[in-house]
Amino acid sequence: QVQFVESGGGYVQPGGSLSLSCEASGLTLDLDYYAIGWFRRAPGKEREGVVCMYSRVSGGATYYVDSAKGRFTITRGNAKHTVYLQMNSLKPEDYGVYYCAATASGYGCYSHGLSKSEFDSWGQGTQVTVSS
């Protein structure tokens, strides 16, 4: 069973940066074959997709929600079992628990958005607090 562990969350003032990491274990294929995504759950809201990347074999294209464009960057690690989310120019509305997720089917990440239900492996999340 694939498991993810996120890290790198914390407290930052508006305008600051955080780099989230997600390490996978239990992979039957290396992570290049999975579509990957980062999701956020803000207090009182449902978990929402923030960014995703197609599997590398499908071209590795990315999708960002409008609020993340130009500020967040998703990358795959060279170690083939890690995923990163670089977040710059953070705003108070970026506050929430961030989860990484993946799907071996390759579905779930589309040019128009993320389909949460199609991601079948999830981490436990890491808290991001943006406040002055």
C-alpha positions as CSV (number, residue, x, y, z in Angstrom):
1,Q,0.0,0.0,0.0
2,V,1.3,3.4,-1.0
3,Q,1.8,5.8,1.9
4,F,2.8,9.4,1.9
5,V,4.4,11.5,4.6
6,E,4.3,15.3,4.2
7,S,6.6,17.7,5.9
8,G,7.7,21.3,5.7
9,G,4.6,23.0,7.0
10,G,4.8,25.7,9.6
11,Y,4.1,29.3,10.4
12,V,5.1,32.1,8.1
13,Q,4.2,35.8,7.7
14,P,2.4,37.0,4.6
15,G,4.8,37.3,1.8
16,G,6.9,34.5,3.1
17,S,7.7,31.1,1.6
18,L,7.5,27.5,2.6
19,S,8.7,24.3,0.8
20,L,6.6,21.2,1.4
21,S,7.9,17.7,0.9
22,C,6.1,14.5,0.4
23,E,7.9,11.2,0.6
24,A,6.2,8.0,-0.7
25,S,6.7,4.4,0.4
26,G,5.2,1.2,-0.7
27,L,5.4,2.1,-4.3
28,T,5.1,-0.7,-6.8
29,L,6.3,1.6,-9.6
30,D,8.4,4.7,-9.1
31,L,6.4,7.9,-8.6
32,D,7.1,9.0,-12.2
33,Y,4.3,6.7,-13.2
34,Y,1.8,8.3,-10.9
35,A,-0.3,11.5,-11.3
36,I,0.4,13.5,-8.2
37,G,-1.3,16.4,-6.6
38,W,-1.4,18.7,-3.6
39,F,-4.6,19.5,-1.9
40,R,-5.6,22.0,0.9
41,R,-8.2,21.9,3.5
42,A,-9.1,25.2,5.1
43,P,-11.1,25.3,8.3
44,G,-14.8,24.7,7.7
45,K,-14.2,23.9,4.0
46,E,-13.8,20.7,2.0
47,R,-10.4,19.5,0.8
48,E,-9.7,21.3,-2.5
49,G,-7.1,20.7,-5.2
50,V,-4.3,23.2,-5.5
51,V,-1.9,21.8,-8.1
52,C,-1.3,18.5,-9.9
53,M,1.1,17.0,-12.3
54,Y,0.5,14.3,-14.9
55,S,2.6,11.2,-14.7
56,R,6.0,11.7,-16.3
57,V,5.1,9.0,-18.9
58,S,2.0,11.1,-19.8
59,G,4.1,14.2,-20.3
60,G,4.3,15.7,-16.9
61,A,2.1,18.7,-17.6
62,T,0.8,20.6,-14.6
63,Y,-2.3,22.3,-13.5
64,Y,-2.6,25.1,-10.9
65,V,-5.7,26.7,-9.5
66,D,-5.8,30.4,-10.3
67,S,-4.9,31.4,-6.8
68,A,-1.7,29.4,-6.9
69,K,-0.5,30.4,-10.4
70,G,2.8,32.3,-10.3
71,R,3.3,31.5,-6.6
72,F,3.4,27.7,-6.2
73,T,5.5,25.2,-8.0
74,I,5.1,21.4,-8.0
75,T,8.2,19.3,-8.7
76,R,9.2,15.7,-8.6
77,G,12.4,14.8,-6.7
78,N,15.3,13.1,-8.4
79,A,14.9,10.2,-5.9
80,K,11.8,9.1,-7.7
81,H,9.7,8.8,-4.5
82,T,9.4,12.4,-3.5
83,V,7.2,15.4,-4.5
84,Y,7.7,19.0,-3.5
85,L,5.5,22.0,-3.4
86,Q,7.3,25.4,-3.3
87,M,5.0,28.1,-2.1
88,N,6.1,31.7,-2.4
89,S,4.4,35.0,-1.7
90,L,2.1,33.3,0.8
91,K,-1.2,34.9,1.7
92,P,-3.5,34.4,4.8
93,E,-5.9,32.6,2.5
94,D,-3.3,29.9,1.8
95,Y,-3.8,28.8,5.4
96,G,-4.8,25.1,5.8
97,V,-3.7,21.5,6.0
98,Y,-1.8,20.5,2.8
99,Y,-2.0,16.9,1.6
100,C,-0.1,15.2,-1.1
101,A,-1.8,12.5,-3.1
102,A,-1.2,10.2,-6.1
103,T,-3.0,7.9,-8.4
104,A,-1.4,5.0,-10.3
105,S,-4.2,5.1,-12.8
106,G,-2.9,8.3,-14.1
107,Y,-6.3,9.9,-13.9
108,G,-7.3,12.7,-11.5
109,C,-5.1,15.4,-12.9
110,Y,-6.6,17.2,-15.9
111,S,-5.9,20.4,-17.8
112,H,-9.1,21.9,-16.3
113,G,-8.5,20.8,-12.7
114,L,-8.1,18.0,-10.2
115,S,-10.6,15.2,-9.5
116,K,-10.2,14.5,-5.8
117,S,-12.1,11.2,-5.9
118,E,-9.6,9.7,-8.4
119,F,-6.6,10.1,-6.2
120,D,-6.3,6.9,-4.2
121,S,-3.2,7.4,-2.0
122,W,-3.0,10.2,0.5
123,G,-0.8,11.5,3.2
124,Q,-1.8,12.7,6.6
125,G,-1.2,16.4,5.9
126,T,1.0,19.2,7.1
127,Q,-0.3,22.4,8.6
128,V,0.5,25.8,6.9
129,T,-0.3,28.9,8.9
130,V,0.1,32.3,7.2
131,S,-0.5,35.1,9.6
132,S,1.0,38.4,10.7
